[in-house]
Amino acid sequence: MRGRLSGLVLSLALCGSLAAGDWTGFRGPHASGIADDADTPLTWSNTENLLWKLPLPGPGSSSPIVLKDRVYVHAYSGYGETRENPGRLEDLKRHLLCVDRANGSVLWTATVPAEMPEDAYNGFITEHGYASSTPVTDGERIYAFFGKSGLCAFDLDGNKLWQKSVGKESSSRRWGSAASPILYGNLVIVNAGEESQSLRAFDKITGEEKWKAEAATLELAYGTPIIVLSQDGKPELVISVPNEVWGLNPETGKLLWFAETTTGSPCSPSLVQHDGIVYGMGGRNGGSFAIRTGGSGDVTKTHVLWTTRETSYSTSPVLTEGHLYWVDDRAQAFCLKTDDGSLVYRERITAPGRPAQPANPPAGNRPGRSQQGGLGYYASPTKVGDKLYAVSRRGGHLRDRRRSDLQGAGTQPVRGGRHRFQRLPRREQRTLVPALEQIPVRGRKIEPLRGRADRVSISRAAMRSRPPPG
């Protein structure tokens, strides 16, 4: 039987806002998953390095964000909390909680009833639920994306300022919403590929829609776009979609360039960037790549620097000191060189007490995902100081990356073997726990699968495969 996590763990080990800075959106203020201005413990438990623990109103798969002395996190309730008895879809509600960073007290909760139609709780949506998007803040407002219920803006006292629809359709697989909003200047930009096969930008003060870029290839593109200063010296909105990467004008949503890749479908990982080069991966049988930004039109032959077969189905990589690091959903740890894509290592991670397994066992002797050492990773890793932290579905895994290898690696279970950890796309998180110091990490508890329900039918008009150029 599959498990759900039932806790949000805030730890100085993962994703968080540190004493020297805020963690303002998905993967931090620079969308890199890097927090170099902190030191964190290597071990934690209910009695060690734990500051406080807070029950949440329901599950969720988003990452918390931190602004000064407050923590903000999503959750949902009313529907889809257990598989045996999901409840009535019409009772679904999303919540944005504001928590005191010092003591874990809830300062306010903003609740947004779900707008219909919504995807029923069955299939892969049971792996993450209805609160998978991470909020983002500009220091004055909090922006929360609730999928078919739209994009919302709240002030720092929890008052809803505006709510705008991004569409109410569903992809062919009906996996639910996953991407997180980002900020650029006066705009809030969101990947609404699941809801309407579009990217959209809204005025962050008024909520007015400023542009919409529609393209059929956005279906099954679940990653969060990033802003890159291209090698032409211009800011670009860059996103990875099945089999391509696009660079768009963030002011207008017009396509500047595209490059073909081998990412495949679905495409969930978000890109990372350095010096105008973006690095990414995706697809069950896809690959990794490096692409120089800038240019116009099809830049496949001129700007793709390298490609490899190594991939990640869900997690996004960390880029540091000339290497890419990630752990995939099959519990394999990867390290690639960014200059040529060459593989430094690929090694299986095993749960404590289980024997190590080769990353590529002989054909006919490969374990299933549930047998691969008991670990699987959907949450993206975070670099804190000189350490990498990755949160698995069954325990926290720590890696020391100072010599670009797995030396010093170890697993640190949080709250015992009954609990699992992950960011997306699983779900639950019933407890907010700031272990260690306040880098947000969600955890969850085992719960049963649920039955299937009616699905929302979709109808889409023919659409071009890429946004219009401009």
N, C-alpha and C positions, 0 to 999 in steps of 0.2 A: 504494500500500500504506500502511496506517495505521501510525503510530508509537507507541511506548511510551516514556515517559521512564525513564531509568535512573539516577536520582540523587536524593538529597535535598540541597538546597542550603540551608544555614543562612546567611542573610545579614542584615545590619542593615537590609536594605531591606524585608524582608517578615515579617510575622507574628510577631515574636519577642519573646522576653524580653530586656529591655534591662538595662543596668547598674543602673538605678534601680528595677527592678521585675521581677516574674516574669510569665511568659505561661502561665497555668495551665490553659487549656482552649481549645476551638474559638473562634477570633476574639478570644482574650485574656480577661483576668479579668472584663471587663464585657460580653463578647460583642458588642463594637462594632467590632472591627477597627482600633482606634485605639491608637497608642503615641506620646503626645505628649512623653514624657520622654527623647527620644533624638535624636541627629543621625546621619545615615547618608550614606555615599558615594553618588555618582551613577553611578560606574563600578566594575566589578570584572571580574576574569578569573582565570585560573590563576596569574598572576604579580602581580596587583594586588589588594590588600584581601582576600586569601584567608588564613585562619588555618590550616585543616586540612581534610583530605578523608578520609572513612571509607567503605569498602565495607560494604554492608548484606547480611544473609543472603538477601534477596529483595526483590521490588517492594512497592509500597504507595502509597496515595493520601492518607493522613492527613496532617495538619499536625503537626509536632513541638511539644512544649510544653517550657517551661523553668522549673525550680524551683531557685533559688539557683545552685549550681555544676554542675547536672546538666541534661541534655537527655533527653527521653523521646520515643520514636517507635515506630510500628507498622511491621511488614513481614510478608510471608508467603512460604512456600516449599513445595516438594514437588509443587505442582500449579498449572497455569495460569501458568507463567512464560514460555512461548513458545507461539505459536499452532499451529505445525506439530506439536509434540509436547507437549501439555499434561500428559501423565502420567496417574496414577491419582488420582481424586478422593479416595480413602481416604487418600492420603499428604499431603493438605493440612495445613499447620501455620501457626498465627499466632505472631508473635513480638512481644514488648515489649522494646525495648532501652533501657538506661540508659547514657548517654554522658557522659564528663567534658567539661564545657563549655570548659575551657581548652585541652585538647590533643587531643580527639577519640578518646581511648581508650575502649573498651567496658568498663564497670564490671560489668555483668551483663546476661544475656539470659534472659527468661522465655518458655518455649515452651508453647503450648497446642494439642494436636492437635484437628483439626476434628471436630465431632460430625456424624453423618449423620442425615437426608439434608441435602445441600447443593446449591446451584444449580451446574449444570455450566458450564464455561467456554466460553460461546458468546454470541452476541448482544451486547447493550450491556454485559454484565458484563466483556467483554474490554477495555472502556475504562477500568476502574478496579480490577478484581480483588477481592481478599478482605481488604484491610486499609485501608478507606476512612474509618473512624471515628477521630476525634482523641481521645486520652485526656484525662482531666481529673484534677486533683489538689487535695486539701484541705491539702496541706503535710505530711500524715502518711501518706497512702496514694495509690496511683495506681489509677484506675478505667478499665478498658479494655472496650470493647464489640466483640464479635466476631460479631455477627449471630446466626445460628442456633446458634452455639456458646456464646452467652450473654454475660452481663455478669460481668466478673471484677474482683476487688479484689486488689491486691498491696501489700505493705509496701515501704518505701524500699530494702530489701535484695533485692527481687525474689522474695520468698516469696509464693505465692498464698494469700490468706486465705479467699476463697470464690469460687464460680462458680455463677451462677443462670441458668436457662433463661428466655427470653422468647418462646419459640415456634419452630417449625421449618417454618412454611408459606412460601409464596412468593406474591408478587403476580402478577397476570395477565400481566405483562410479564417477570417473573423477572429484574429488573435487579440484584438483590443489595442488600446493606445499605449505608447511607450515613450516617445520622444519628449524632451524637455525644452522649455522656451529659453531663448538667449536674448541678450540686450545688445543693441548697436546704436549709439547716439540716442536719439529720441524714439527709437523703434523697439518694439518687442517682436521677435521673429520666432515662428514655430513651424515645425515640420508636421503638417496635417495630412501626410500621405495616407494614413489609415482612414481618416474621416472624409477626405475629399480629393485625394491625389493632388495635393497642392502644398506649396510653401506660402505662408502669409506673414505680412508685417502690419503691425498696428501702432498707432501713436500711443506712447506709453502714458501720456497724461489723459487724453480724451477717449482712447479706445477706438478711434476712427481707423478703419482699414485703409492702409496706404498703398499696398500692392498685393497681388495674388499671382503666383506663378504655378500654373497647372501643367501636369505632365503624367502620362500613364505609368511611366517607370517609377514613380514615387510609391506605387503600390508595393508593399513588402519592403520598403525602406524605413527602418525603425530608428535609425541613428539620429543624434542631435547634431545639427550643422555647427560649424565653427567659423570665426572671423580670422582671416589670414591677411597679413600685409605681404602682397605678392612681390616677386622679384622685379616687377615693374614699378614698385613703390606705391601701389594702390590697394586699398582694402577690398577684399573679396569675401563673399559668403560661399563657403565650400562645403559640399555634402557628398557622401558616398551613397550611391544607389545600386541596385542590382546591375552588375557588369559595367558600370561607369562611375566616374567622378565628375562633378560639375563645379564650375566656378561662376558665381552670379554677382551682379552688381547689388550690394546690400541696400542701396538707396531706392532701386527700382524693381528688383527681382528679375531683371533681364539676364539671359544667359550670355556669359562672356566667352567661355570655352568649355570643352568637355574632353575627356580622355577615356578610352576603353580600358577596362580592367578584367580580371578573372574572378571577381568577388562572388558571383553567383547570387542566388536568392534563397531565403531572405537575406537582407543585409542589415545587420543590427549594430555592429561596432561603430563608434564615432571616430573621426580622424584625429590625429595629433599632428603638430607642425613645428618646424624649426627653420629659420632663415629662408622663408618663402617656399619650403618644400613640405608637402603633406605626405603622411604615411598612414596606410590603412590596410584593412583586410575585411573578410566577410564571406558568408556562405558556408554551408556544410561541406561542400567540396570545392570551395573557392581558393583564394590565395592572398598573398600580401603584395604591396606595391609601394613605390615612392614616385611622386609626381611633382615636377616643378610647376608652381602656379604662374599665372600671367599668360599672356598670349590671347589668341582669338580663334574661335571655331574649333575644329578638330585638331587637338594637339597631341594625339596619341603617339605619332612617330617622332615628335620633337621633344616632348616634355616628360614622357614616362622614362624614369631613370633605371628602374629594375622591377622585376616581378619574381615571386617565388611561389611555391606550393603550400607553404605554411599558412594556416588560417586560424580564425577564431569565429565561432558561431555566434557568440553573444558579447563577450567582454571586449573592451577597448584597451589598447596598449598604453604603457608608460614609456616615454622617450627620455632618456637621460644619458649623458656622456657617450653619445654615439651608438647607443644600443636601444632596441625595442624589447620590452618585456611584457609578457601576458601569460595568463593561465586560462586554458579553455574549459568548456563544459564537460570534457572528458577527463579532467584532472591531469592535463599535461602542461608543464611549464616550458615556455619558449623564450629564447633570447636570439635576436638577429642583430647583425651589424647594419647600421643605417647607411653606410657608404656604398655597399654593394648587395645588401640583402642576404649575405651568407649566414648560415645557421651556426650559432655558437653552441647551443644545446637545445635538446628537446627531451624532457625527462618526466616520467610519471610521478605524480605525487600520491602518496598513500596515507590513509588515516593511521593514527597512532595504533601500534600493535598489529598492523596488517603487513604482510610481506610486500616489498617493492615489486613492481612489474615493469617490463620493458615498454617503452613508448610504442614500439611496433612489434607485437608478438606475432609468431608465425600464422600464416593464413589458416583458418579453421580452428584456431585456438585463441581467438580474441574475446575478451570478456565483454559483456554488455555494459552499458553505462552504469547500471545499478550495481555492477560487480567490480568496477574499476577502483578498488581501494576504498570505496565508500565515500569518495569526494566528487563534487562536481561544482564548477564555478560559473555563475552568471553575473556576479558583481565584478566590476573592473578593479584592477589593482591600484593602489595608491603608494607613492613614494614619500616617506617621511624621514627626513635626514638622510642617512645612508642605508635605509632599510626599505624593502618593499613589503607591503601588507596586502594580502588577498583574502577575501572572505568567501568561504565555500558554503555549500548547502549543509554541511555537517560539521564544520569546525573552522576556526581561523588558521590560516597558514602564513607563516612568517618566513621571509627570505632575506638573507644578507647578500646584497648585490655588489659589494665593493670590488670583487674580482671577476665580475661578469660570469659568475657560475652559481651553483647551488650551495656553495660552501656556507655553513652556518644556518642552513635552512632547518625549519622545524615546524610542527603543527602545534597550535595552542587552542584547545577547545574552550569555548566560552559557555559557561553555565551547564556544562556536562554534555554527555553524548546524546541526550534526547533532543537537543536543539540544533537547528541548521541555520546557515547564514547565506544571504545572497542579496543582490540589489535588484536585478531585473532579468527575466520576467517571471518571478515567482510570486510571492505575496505574503502576507500576514503581517507580522510585527504588531504585537499587542502590548509591548512594553518598551519604554524609552529608558535606556540604561547608559549613563555616561560613565563608562569604564575609563580609567586612565586619565583623561583630562578633557576631553571634549572634541574629538574628531568623530563625526557621526557615522555609526555603523548599525545597520539594522540586522536583527536576528529573528528567527522564528521557531515555532514549536510544531511538532508533528501533529497533523490532523488528517482526517480521512478524505478520500476522494468523494466527489459528488456526482449525481446523475446528470444526464443531459437534459437540455430544455430547448424550446423552440428558438430558432435563430432568426435574426433580422435579415430579410431579403434585401438585395441591393440591385440597383439599376444604374449603369453608368453609360453616358454617351461616349462615342468614339473621341479619343483625345490624342494629341500628339505625344510622342515618346519623350520629348524634352521641352523645357520652357522656351518661349520665343526668344531669339537673340536680340541684343540691343546694345 
